[in-house]
Amino acid sequence: MALQADQAQRLVALFALGTLLLTYPVLALFNRDGLVFGVPILYAYLFGAWAALIALLALTARLPPGAEAHRHDRP
């Protein structure tokens, strides 16, 4: 299955967002003393950013409606 142009652009944007969220200057902002629900702030941020990226990737990579039917039409 070939990627549509807009889907490819979204994947590139997600890669750029992930790179930005997981680089040192941004991570240094969350490297503070303190806890969020009993978890250090940095670890909570890392897990939250990672989970958000996975959720956005799942939404982006999902097949468009009707794509599954077209795939099974071929013999």
Secondary structure as GFF3:
##gff-version 3
##sequence-region A 1 75
A	DSSP	alpha_helix	5	21	.	.	.	ID=ss1
A	DSSP	alpha_helix	24	29	.	.	.	ID=ss2
A	DSSP	beta_strand	35	36	.	.	.	ID=ss3
A	DSSP	beta_strand	39	40	.	.	.	ID=ss4
A	DSSP	alpha_helix	41	61	.	.	.	ID=ss5
A	DSSP	alpha_helix	67	71	.	.	.	ID=ss6
###
